[in-house]
């Protein structure tokens, strides 16, 4: 029996032109670090982790955010480490799993599009290559600004922070969306232990991060970062075979014509969650599998 339609969500996260105001780094070895955005000033209780509380691959975020933003105050600012794919709070529990929180209009968009169990977030953000120079991390001159997919999370459980407190795992309480009063649709998406595709459990983790490779870059070569090159099957307007477009991208003027194996898309400059009905785009399953398997 066929299950519910699978949704694929391209989810914009990390530093951007409003929060942080610089790109996240691609390090010389190809590792990528999506810099958690600073605390939302609308936050009523405030976050509990500062940048100098956070460590990644043995590196303190304090120096990285200070160097790249040029702001000596950044290390002491509160951060919003979400999605949490790497256990930012260093929760000491064997039951810990990656998780992601959403709320307000973006969560309403996910709910209206039927996002739920087994659906897959592909997280992307603004990235640029960096190098070590004069004891500091610096952006490499001449390197392009890119939108890059840096991680993923399949949904293994959905928890409304207000209504599901009796089901909230103790190890999730340190997540920012459990620490703050974000409103009645404040929602946590928790990963399963193993990824499931086409109803079959794979040997791949239910969530994780990527090292940079060209196929993870959404930005078209020699283009502005919002000018994307996608697999041609993303194109929704084939005569006689029209499909529901990637959400927020229903304007035909944003799409180029498919050219061989690819199609260009002028992506919207605002919005966090872009939803695709993967059942209408069956090629997406193998694409996801290859992206995650590397």
ABEGO torsion letter per residue (X at the ends): XBBBBBBBBBBBBEBBAABGGBBBBBBAAGBBBBBBBBBBAABAAEBABBAAABBBGGBBAAAAAAAAAGBAAAAABBBBBOBBAAGAAGBBBAABBBBBBBBEAAAAAAAAAGBBBGBBBBBBBBBBBBBBBGGBBBBBBGBBBBBBBABBBBBABBBBAAAAAAABBAAAAABAAAABBAEAABBBBBBBABBBBGGBBBABBABEBBBBBAAABABBBGBBAABBBBBAAABAABBGABBBBBBGAABAAABBBBBEABBBBBBBABEABBBBBAAABAAAAAAAAAAAAX
